[in-house]
Amino acid sequence: LAQYWSSLGSSVVEFRLTFRGLQPDERSLELNPSQPYAPVAIRSTLGVEHLAPRAQLNTHRATIAPQKSELKALSSERDQLRDGARVYELQLTYRFDQSKAGLVTPRFPFDGLLYDSPFGAQLWSIYDAGKKRVATGDMYPRAVSLDKGPHRLDFVLRHSDPSKLEALKSTPLALDRPLAKSISLSVFPSRAAAAGDGTKFPSGLLHPDEAARCVVAAPEAD
């Protein structure tokens, strides 16, 4: 807030600031064939608000099992802890086909863990059909641009206990791809309505500190 450039002297100003809005307990939802419904609670904390929820699907996720796994002990001269424990490495290999050029975000169950991670050196690299490395990443998911064609992703984890790595040989890879066009999703007042009579969530008013629950349903299979 400032005076106009050509004004001089002091000014007296009065203003009122008002906050409003609705707060959902989830801002991002995941839907899959085994869990095609996602509940959301929406609360009004500041005033009377009109509630008419809408949801859109904007990301497609494909889950891929590793094609190959290799567990090995690393160099005793370089990869050894101060107490003498050897460091072991698990390398998982995934193969997938990129049907057209576009963005892909690789995701793993350990994403987001850094200093609190029980594992070390979470790294992945993507190679194209010519075995050229075209992208790399770590525990922080990020989108990478890939050309059309087959690709290979190598994922590496390290730990001093090989049994910990042995248990992760079947770790799935999730590939997130943005949809070219968002898909509108239906919102219902309950899971029973979503699975049964199809009654849609009615719009209405929410008073301060009042909450409403709704259910977002996955789109039709086609």
Backbone torsions as a table, in degrees:
resi	resn	phi	psi	omega
1	LEU	NA	124.2	-177.6
2	ALA	-149.3	160.6	176.1
3	GLN	-72.2	158.7	175.4
4	TYR	-66.8	153.7	-171.2
5	TRP	-60.6	-29.1	-175.5
6	SER	-96.6	0.6	-178.9
7	SER	-85.1	149.1	179.9
8	LEU	-124.6	159.6	175.5
9	GLY	80.5	-171.8	-176.6
10	SER	-91.8	162.7	179.4
11	SER	-136.0	154.3	174.1
12	VAL	-111.8	124.6	-175.6
13	VAL	-127.9	137.0	172.0
14	GLU	-120.4	137.4	176.7
15	PHE	-149.4	158.9	178.1
16	ARG	-130.2	131.7	-178.5
17	LEU	-110.8	125.9	-177.1
18	THR	-123.2	130.6	177.1
19	PHE	-102.4	145.2	179.4
20	ARG	-154.7	171.4	176.4
21	GLY	134.5	170.6	178.5
22	LEU	-113.5	144.7	-175.8
23	GLN	-119.4	110.9	174.6
24	PRO	-82.8	151.0	177.9
25	ASP	-79.3	-14.5	175.8
26	GLU	-135.6	130.8	178.0
27	ARG	-102.9	-16.7	178.5
28	SER	-134.6	130.0	-176.6
29	LEU	-117.7	154.0	175.5
30	GLU	-122.7	131.6	178.4
31	LEU	-123.4	138.5	178.0
32	ASN	-144.7	168.1	-175.6
33	PRO	-57.2	-32.9	179.9
34	SER	-84.6	-14.6	179.1
35	GLN	-139.7	75.6	-174.4
36	PRO	-82.3	4.7	-179.7
37	TYR	-126.5	140.8	179.6
38	ALA	-130.7	117.6	179.2
39	PRO	-80.2	146.7	177.9
40	VAL	-138.2	133.9	173.7
41	ALA	-106.1	131.8	-177.9
42	ILE	-121.5	129.7	-174.8
43	ARG	-124.8	143.2	171.3
44	SER	-105.5	119.0	-174.9
45	THR	-107.9	-10.1	-170.8
46	LEU	-120.8	-31.9	-176.0
47	GLY	-165.6	-175.7	177.1
48	VAL	-78.2	124.4	-175.9
49	GLU	-128.6	149.7	174.6
50	HIS	-87.4	126.6	-176.3
51	LEU	-110.7	120.8	175.6
52	ALA	-146.5	78.6	-171.8
53	PRO	-68.2	143.9	173.7
54	ARG	-132.2	151.6	179.8
55	ALA	-139.6	145.8	178.4
56	GLN	-134.4	141.6	174.2
57	LEU	-94.2	122.1	-177.0
58	ASN	-126.4	1.0	-179.3
59	THR	-137.1	135.9	174.4
60	HIS	-105.8	132.0	-179.0
61	ARG	-116.4	126.8	174.9
62	ALA	-111.4	134.4	-179.9
63	THR	-106.7	130.0	-174.2
64	ILE	-126.0	134.1	175.8
65	ALA	-85.1	150.5	179.6
66	PRO	-66.9	139.1	177.7
67	GLN	-82.3	-28.4	-176.4
68	LYS	-149.6	145.3	175.6
69	SER	-135.6	142.7	-179.8
70	GLU	-140.2	125.0	178.8
71	LEU	-116.1	125.2	-177.4
72	LYS	-145.1	155.4	174.3
73	ALA	-83.8	135.8	-179.2
74	LEU	-85.7	178.4	-174.2
75	SER	-57.4	130.6	177.9
76	SER	-70.5	-20.9	-179.9
77	GLU	-82.1	-36.8	-175.9
78	ARG	-103.9	-44.7	-173.0
79	ASP	-101.1	73.0	-179.7
80	GLN	-142.2	136.9	-179.9
81	LEU	-78.1	168.2	-175.2
82	ARG	-65.5	-25.6	178.5
83	ASP	-86.2	5.4	178.2
84	GLY	93.8	-4.2	-178.4
85	ALA	-68.9	136.6	176.8
86	ARG	-75.8	153.1	175.3
87	VAL	-104.1	132.8	-179.4
88	TYR	-111.0	153.0	-178.3
89	GLU	-127.1	133.5	173.1
90	LEU	-109.0	123.8	176.3
91	GLN	-116.2	123.6	178.3
92	LEU	-109.9	138.1	-178.9
93	THR	-116.0	128.2	178.5
94	TYR	-121.9	146.7	175.7
95	ARG	-127.2	136.7	179.1
96	PHE	-149.6	159.7	-179.3
97	ASP	-110.9	129.6	176.1
98	GLN	-93.9	106.6	-173.6
99	SER	-66.7	-26.3	174.9
100	LYS	-155.0	159.2	-178.5
101	ALA	-62.2	139.7	-179.8
102	GLY	171.2	-173.8	-178.0
103	LEU	-87.3	141.7	177.4
104	VAL	-138.4	136.3	176.4
105	THR	-116.9	106.8	175.8
106	PRO	-73.3	139.0	-180.0
107	ARG	-135.6	143.3	178.2
108	PHE	-131.5	160.9	-179.1
109	PRO	-61.8	-18.5	-175.8
110	PHE	-96.9	5.7	-177.5
111	ASP	-58.6	144.1	177.1
112	GLY	87.4	-7.7	179.4
113	LEU	-97.3	124.6	179.5
114	LEU	-120.0	-88.7	-178.3
115	TYR	-70.5	-25.9	180.0
116	ASP	-92.5	7.1	-179.8
117	SER	-77.2	137.2	176.6
118	PRO	-75.8	-8.4	-178.0
119	PHE	-115.0	162.6	178.8
120	GLY	-118.3	157.0	173.2
121	ALA	55.8	56.2	172.2
122	GLN	-78.5	103.1	-176.7
123	LEU	-135.7	146.9	173.9
124	TRP	-137.9	151.6	178.0
125	SER	-137.0	142.6	178.6
126	ILE	-113.5	135.3	-179.6
127	TYR	-122.1	144.6	178.3
128	ASP	-87.1	-172.2	-176.7
129	ALA	-63.4	-26.0	178.4
130	GLY	-88.9	11.3	179.6
131	LYS	65.9	23.3	175.1
132	LYS	-87.8	130.4	178.0
133	ARG	-73.8	122.0	-173.7
134	VAL	-114.3	-11.3	-179.8
135	ALA	-163.0	150.2	175.3
136	THR	-138.8	161.1	178.8
137	GLY	-165.6	176.9	-178.8
138	ASP	-136.3	-139.9	-174.1
139	MET	-77.9	-6.6	179.0
140	TYR	-103.6	108.0	-176.9
141	PRO	-59.7	139.7	176.6
142	ARG	-150.4	151.4	179.9
143	ALA	-80.0	138.6	176.0
144	VAL	-124.9	150.1	-179.1
145	SER	-95.8	124.1	-178.5
146	LEU	-121.1	146.7	174.4
147	ASP	-80.2	166.6	177.1
148	LYS	-66.3	141.6	176.5
149	GLY	131.7	178.1	179.2
150	PRO	-74.0	147.3	179.7
151	HIS	-139.6	157.4	175.9
152	ARG	-124.2	135.0	176.2
153	LEU	-118.1	125.0	175.6
154	ASP	-104.6	127.5	-177.9
155	PHE	-119.1	134.6	-174.6
156	VAL	-124.7	133.0	170.4
157	LEU	-129.7	149.9	178.6
158	ARG	-130.6	148.9	178.9
159	HIS	-163.3	155.0	179.0
160	SER	-84.0	-11.5	178.5
161	ASP	-109.6	107.5	-176.7
162	PRO	-62.6	-26.5	179.8
163	SER	-65.5	-31.1	177.2
164	LYS	-65.0	-38.9	179.8
165	LEU	-77.2	-34.7	179.2
166	GLU	-57.1	-36.4	-178.1
167	ALA	-71.9	-9.0	-175.6
168	LEU	-108.8	14.5	-176.6
169	LYS	-66.6	-17.1	-179.9
170	SER	-107.8	18.7	-178.1
171	THR	-58.5	124.6	-179.2
172	PRO	-79.6	153.6	173.0
173	LEU	-105.2	132.0	175.1
174	ALA	-106.7	129.9	177.9
175	LEU	-113.4	116.2	179.0
176	ASP	-97.7	129.2	177.0
177	ARG	-127.7	132.5	178.1
178	PRO	-69.5	139.8	176.8
179	LEU	-75.7	144.9	177.3
180	ALA	-64.2	-30.4	178.7
181	LYS	-142.4	129.5	-179.1
182	SER	-64.9	149.7	179.0
183	ILE	-109.6	125.0	177.9
184	SER	-71.0	135.5	-179.8
185	LEU	-110.4	150.7	178.6
186	SER	-82.4	143.6	178.4
187	VAL	-118.9	128.8	-175.3
188	PHE	-120.8	159.9	178.9
189	PRO	-75.5	-18.3	-178.7
190	SER	-158.9	167.0	177.4
191	ARG	-69.4	-33.2	178.1
192	ALA	-61.6	-40.3	178.5
193	ALA	-68.0	-37.7	-179.9
194	ALA	-66.6	-36.8	-177.5
195	ALA	-91.9	-11.1	-173.9
196	GLY	-118.7	-98.4	-169.7
197	ASP	-78.7	-12.8	175.9
198	GLY	79.6	16.4	178.6
199	THR	-65.8	122.7	-177.7
200	LYS	-78.5	159.7	-179.7
201	PHE	-66.7	126.0	-178.5
202	PRO	-82.4	141.8	175.4
203	SER	-73.5	155.7	-179.1
204	GLY	-177.9	-167.6	-177.8
205	LEU	-106.0	144.2	172.3
206	LEU	-117.7	128.3	179.1
207	HIS	-89.6	164.3	-178.2
208	PRO	-53.1	133.0	179.8
209	ASP	66.1	18.9	175.7
210	GLU	-102.5	143.4	-177.9
211	ALA	-125.8	153.5	175.3
212	ALA	-132.4	145.0	178.4
213	ARG	-110.2	139.2	176.6
214	CYS	-137.5	168.3	-178.8
215	VAL	-128.8	126.2	176.2
216	VAL	-95.4	131.8	-176.2
217	ALA	-109.1	148.9	177.3
218	ALA	-66.2	155.1	179.2
219	PRO	-72.5	171.7	176.4
220	GLU	-63.9	155.7	-173.8
221	ALA	-61.7	-27.4	-177.2
222	ASP	-84.2	NA	NA
